[in-house]
């Protein structure tokens, strides 16, 4: 009985080490983000596609889109971001201070990437 437990633990340990269980093999989201006075540009720097993407601007305004392939860039008008009440982001009166991207990775887990403006 004790021998079976030790063998079972050894098998689990080997599977974890080889990455067969306990690890998805996907890194967190990697993106390059650029902002100007009217647009936000997001480039997928991973080697896999992102799906069901939520982009949060300044911790308040959101934008959703379906997919972004590796190496591709999505240009989003800042006017397309809105808060929970439906109020649009107004780039003439507000600056882009932070961006958080949340998206599904191929393993089904949600990955994130954060960006902050620098002076």
C-alpha positions in Angstrom: 0.0 0.0 0.0 2.8 2.4 1.0 4.7 1.6 -2.2 1.6 2.4 -4.4 1.3 5.8 -2.7 5.0 6.6 -3.3 4.7 5.5 -6.9 1.6 7.6 -7.4 3.3 10.7 -5.9 6.3 10.2 -8.1 4.1 10.0 -11.2 2.3 13.3 -10.2 5.7 14.9 -9.5 7.1 13.9 -12.9 3.9 15.1 -14.7 4.2 18.5 -13.0 7.9 18.8 -13.9 7.3 18.0 -17.5 4.5 20.6 -17.7 1.8 18.0 -18.4 -0.3 19.2 -15.5 -0.4 22.3 -13.3 0.9 24.6 -16.1 -0.8 25.9 -19.1 2.3 26.8 -21.1 0.9 30.2 -21.9 2.6 33.4 -20.7 0.5 36.3 -19.5 -0.6 38.9 -22.1 2.2 40.9 -23.6 1.2 44.1 -25.5 2.6 47.3 -26.8 0.3 50.2 -26.1 0.4 53.6 -27.7 -1.9 56.5 -27.1 -2.3 59.8 -28.9 -5.0 62.5 -28.7 -7.7 60.4 -30.4 -6.7 56.8 -30.6 -5.4 53.9 -28.5 -3.2 51.4 -30.4 -2.8 47.9 -28.9 -0.5 45.3 -30.4 -0.6 41.6 -29.4 3.1 40.7 -28.7 2.3 37.1 -27.7 2.6 34.1 -30.1 -1.1 33.2 -29.6 -4.4 35.0 -30.3 -6.4 36.7 -27.6 -10.2 36.3 -27.5 -13.0 38.2 -25.7 -10.9 41.3 -25.0 -11.8 43.9 -22.5 -9.8 47.1 -22.4 -10.1 49.3 -19.4 -9.1 52.9 -19.6 -8.2 54.9 -16.5 -9.9 52.3 -14.3 -13.3 53.5 -15.4 -14.0 53.4 -19.1 -14.3 50.1 -21.1 -14.2 48.8 -24.6 -14.8 45.2 -25.8 -13.7 43.4 -29.0 -13.6 39.8 -30.0 -10.1 38.8 -31.1 -6.6 40.0 -31.8 -4.1 37.7 -33.6 -0.4 37.6 -32.7 1.5 40.6 -34.1 -1.7 42.4 -35.1 -2.6 45.9 -33.9 -6.1 47.2 -33.0 -6.7 50.9 -33.2 -9.5 52.1 -30.9 -10.9 55.6 -31.0 -10.9 57.0 -27.5 -14.5 58.1 -28.1 -15.5 54.4 -28.2 -14.7 53.9 -24.5 -17.6 54.4 -22.1 -18.2 54.0 -18.4 -21.0 51.9 -16.8 -23.5 54.7 -17.1 -22.8 55.0 -20.9 -20.8 58.3 -20.6 -18.0 58.4 -23.2 -14.4 59.1 -22.6 -13.7 62.7 -23.7 -10.1 62.9 -24.9 -10.4 66.7 -25.3 -10.8 67.0 -21.5 -9.2 63.8 -20.2 -5.8 62.2 -20.6 -5.1 58.5 -20.9 -3.4 57.6 -17.7 -3.7 53.8 -17.5 -4.8 50.8 -19.6 -5.6 47.3 -18.4 -6.2 44.6 -21.0 -8.0 41.3 -20.1 -8.5 38.5 -22.6 -8.9 34.8 -22.9 -5.8 32.8 -23.7 -6.0 29.6 -25.7 -6.0 27.5 -22.5 -9.3 29.3 -21.4 -7.6 31.2 -18.6 -7.9 35.0 -18.5 -4.6 36.9 -19.0 -3.9 40.5 -18.1 -1.6 43.3 -19.2 -1.2 46.7 -17.6 0.2 49.9 -19.0 0.6 53.3 -17.4 1.4 56.6 -19.1 4.7 58.2 -18.4 5.3 61.9 -18.2 
